[in-house]
Amino acid sequence: MRVLVVEDDEEMARAVGVGLRRAQMAVDIALDGPSGLERALINDYDVIVLDRDLPGMHGDDVCTELIKAGCRSRVLMLTAASTTEDMVGGLGLGADDYLAKPFDFPVLVARISALARRTQPAHPPVLRRGDLVLDASQRVVHRAGRKLQLAHKEFGVLELLLAAQGRAVSAEELLERVWDENADPFTNAVKITVSRLRTKLGDPPLIQTVAKSGYRI
C-alpha cells in the first residue's frame, strides 16, 4: 500500500510517516499544497492523507484539483476543525473520509486501510495458493503449516503476487506499489527481495520469472 501524507507541520508529518511505515505502508511526504498536488498527480497512491490548512494552496483546492484530474487515489482529509459543517464541507469537495485533529494513531491506520481496500480490486483477506496462506489482516504467512518470518517488503511483494491470481506482475509495478518515491527506479531491490522471498518460501518453488513481464505465482 502506498500513501501520500500532505501536512505542513513537519514534525507531525515525519511522525505520521514513521508510524505508517511501521504499519507496513510505503509513505511519501509533502509539506505544502503545490508539492502535494504535484506528487499526487505523478504517482499512483492508494490513499492521500491531506491536511486542510496548507501553505501555498489550501487543502480544499488540492482536493478539488485531484477530482478534476480524475485521480484514483482515496482522500482522507485532516483538519483541526471538527464541526459537522466542516466535515460536510470536506466530504462535499470529494474527500472520501474526514478525521479531526488530534486523532488516535490506530484510528488513522484503520481509516487508511479501509480506504485502500476501496482503491484496489477487492480480494479475500486470506489469500491461498496450494499450501501457502497469507492473512492480510493479521500480516502473517504460513506454508505447509509453518509460519514464515517475512520482512515488510517481502510481505508486500508476496501479497501483490498472490492477489494477481497468476498474472505476471512487473518489477516496475512491484516497485511502485511496495516501495516509495525514494526508491531508485534502476535499483535491483525488487530482484533481491524476490530472491530472499523465494528462499524463505522454500520448495517446491512458487515464484516464477516471466521473461520481459516480471514475476508470478
Secondary structure, DSSP 8 states (H G I E B T S, - for coil): -EEEEE-S-HHHHHHHHHHHHHTT-EEEEESSHHHHHHHHHHS--SEEEEESS-SSS-HHHHHHHHHHTT--SEEEEEES--SHHHHHHHHHTT-SEEEESS--HHHHHHHHHHHHHHHS----SEEEETTEEEETTTTEEEETTEEE---HHHHHHHHHHHHTTT--B-HHHHHHHHS-TTS-TT--HHHHHHHHHHHHH-SS---EEETTTEEE-
